[in-house]
Amino acid sequence: MTLLPLTLAAAYWVFVIVVVGLGVAAASVTLRVPRRWLVIAAAAAIVVGIVATVLPHVRPFPAVSVILGLAVLALSVLGGGPAVLFVLAIASKGSVREGHHGGIVVDRAVQEPNGEFVRGEVLRGGTVIGVFERIATTATIMAGFPEAIAVIVAIKSVGRFTELDVAEARERFIIGTLVSLVWAAACGALFKFAIGL
């Protein structure tokens, strides 16, 4: 490989890593200071990264693959949570009351003897579950085993089954899971396109 193609290849990979790095930075900041434009910026980084990596390119050196893989995994984990909250805020329009432990407060289907519904917090721990879901989803795509996503969804669904007796909980669970999976899958796809399927 002559000097010019080598320089172009290096510039290309620097561009891809900088784009993903900017997405990671935007996602990291929005964890501390929730801002919708930062979530949109992180999502735009994924889109630009995917567009750049589907174009014809030379395969990266192993060190570049490792750096890109770590950056993509960080973008998946850090950006997915704010993306989920962003979409849920749009979907619920403030109609859902947040609980003290990260869940939502709803009237459960079980009734008290006096005829009143039981109020309680459901879908607790969603942030932590979402982190593990995105790590697993992105990692399985990066490893070339996307079939494992079905197992991830099954485990999550079985674990939450008893909490999905209320419409608000079902809606939040479905929207949150889909946004989280799409975000993680897009990050995994960016990496797979980059290294060449």
C-alpha positions in Angstrom: 0.0 0.0 0.0 1.5 3.3 -1.0 1.6 6.4 1.2 -1.4 8.2 -0.2 -3.9 5.2 0.2 -2.4 4.6 3.7 -3.0 8.3 4.6 -6.6 8.2 3.3 -7.3 5.0 5.2 -5.9 6.5 8.4 -8.0 9.7 7.9 -11.1 7.5 7.3 -10.7 5.6 10.5 -9.8 8.7 12.5 -13.1 10.2 11.2 -15.1 7.2 12.2 -13.6 7.0 15.6 -14.0 10.8 16.2 -17.7 10.5 15.2 -18.3 7.6 17.6 -16.3 9.5 20.2 -18.5 12.6 19.9 -21.5 10.3 20.3 -20.0 8.9 23.5 -19.3 12.4 24.7 -22.9 13.6 24.0 -24.3 10.5 25.7 -22.0 10.9 28.7 -23.0 14.6 29.2 -26.7 13.8 28.9 -26.4 11.4 31.8 -25.5 14.3 34.1 -27.5 17.1 32.4 -30.5 15.6 30.5 -30.9 17.4 27.3 -32.8 16.1 24.3 -30.4 17.7 21.8 -27.6 15.6 23.3 -29.6 12.4 22.7 -30.3 13.5 19.2 -26.5 14.3 18.7 -25.6 10.8 20.0 -28.2 9.2 17.6 -26.8 11.3 14.8 -23.3 10.0 15.5 -24.6 6.4 15.1 -26.3 7.3 11.8 -23.2 9.1 10.5 -21.0 6.2 11.6 -23.2 3.6 9.9 -23.3 5.7 6.7 -19.5 6.0 6.8 -18.9 2.4 7.4 -21.3 1.0 4.7 -19.2 2.9 2.1 -16.4 1.0 0.6 -13.4 1.1 2.8 -10.2 -0.8 3.8 -10.5 -3.1 6.8 -9.1 -1.5 10.0 -5.9 -2.5 11.7 -6.6 -4.7 14.8 -5.8 -1.8 17.2 -8.4 0.4 15.4 -10.9 -2.4 15.6 -10.4 -2.7 19.4 -10.7 1.1 19.9 -13.8 1.3 17.7 -15.3 -1.8 19.4 -14.9 -0.2 22.9 -16.2 3.1 21.7 -19.2 1.5 20.1 -19.9 -0.5 23.3 -19.6 2.7 25.4 -22.0 4.5 23.0 -24.5 1.7 23.3 -24.5 1.6 27.1 -24.3 5.3 27.8 -26.6 6.5 25.1 -29.3 3.9 25.2 -30.7 4.9 28.6 -31.1 8.6 27.7 -32.6 7.6 24.4 -35.2 5.4 26.2 -36.1 8.2 28.6 -36.4 10.6 25.6 -38.8 8.4 23.7 -40.8 7.5 26.9 -41.2 11.2 27.7 -42.6 11.8 24.2 -44.9 8.8 24.4 -46.3 9.4 27.9 -46.5 13.2 27.7 -46.0 13.4 31.5 -49.0 11.2 32.3 -46.9 8.6 34.2 -45.8 9.3 37.8 -42.2 8.3 38.5 -41.5 6.2 41.6 -38.7 6.6 44.1 -36.8 3.5 42.9 -36.7 4.2 39.1 -40.1 2.6 38.3 -43.5 4.1 37.7 -46.4 4.3 40.2 -49.6 2.6 38.9 -52.9 1.2 40.1 -52.4 -2.5 40.1 -55.1 -4.9 38.9 -55.4 -6.5 42.4 -58.2 -4.9 44.4 -58.3 -4.4 48.2 -61.3 -5.8 50.1 -62.8 -2.3 50.2 -62.8 -2.2 46.4 -59.9 0.1 45.9 -57.0 -0.7 43.6 -53.6 -1.2 45.0 -51.1 1.5 44.1 -47.6 0.5 43.7 -44.3 1.0 41.9 -43.6 -1.4 39.0 -40.7 -1.8 36.6 -38.1 -0.9 39.2 -34.5 -1.3 38.3 -35.1 -0.6 34.6 -31.9 1.4 34.2 -29.7 -1.4 35.4 -31.5 -4.0 33.4 -31.3 -1.7 30.3 -27.5 -1.4 30.7 -27.1 -5.2 30.8 -29.6 -5.6 27.9 -27.6 -3.2 25.7 -24.2 -4.7 26.6 -25.5 -8.2 25.7 -27.3 -7.0 22.5 -24.4 -5.0 21.2 -21.8 -7.6 22.2 -23.7 -10.5 20.5 -24.0 -8.5 17.2 -20.3 -7.6 17.4 -19.4 -11.2 18.0 -21.5 -12.3 15.0 -24.2 -14.1 17.0 -27.3 -11.9 16.7 -29.6 -14.9 17.3 -28.8 -14.5 21.0 -31.0 -11.3 21.1 -34.0 -13.6 21.2 -32.7 -15.1 24.5 -32.1 -11.6 25.9 -35.6 -10.5 25.1 -37.1 -13.8 26.5 -35.2 -13.4 29.8 -36.3 -9.8 30.2 -39.9 -10.6 29.4 -40.1 -13.5 31.8 -38.5 -11.5 34.5 -41.0 -8.7 34.1 -44.1 -10.8 33.4 -45.8 -10.3 36.7 -45.5 -6.5 36.5 -47.2 -6.2 33.1 -50.8 -6.5 34.3 -51.4 -2.7 33.9 -51.6 -0.9 30.6 -49.1 1.8 31.5 -46.5 -0.8 32.6 -47.0 -2.8 29.4 -46.7 0.3 27.2 -43.6 1.5 29.0 -42.0 -1.9 28.9 -42.6 -2.4 25.2 -41.4 1.1 24.2 -38.4 1.0 26.5 -37.3 -2.4 25.3 -37.7 -1.6 21.6 -35.8 1.7 21.9 -33.0 0.0 23.9 -32.7 -2.9 21.5 -32.8 -0.7 18.4 -30.1 1.6 19.9 -27.9 -1.4 20.9 -28.4 -3.1 17.5 -27.5 0.0 15.6 -24.3 0.3 17.6 -23.5 -3.3 17.0 -24.2 -2.9 13.3 -21.9 0.1 13.1 -19.1 -2.1 14.3 -19.9 -5.0 12.0 -20.0 -2.7 9.0 -16.7 -1.2 10.0 -14.8 -4.4 10.3 -16.5 -5.9 7.2 -19.2 -8.5 7.5 
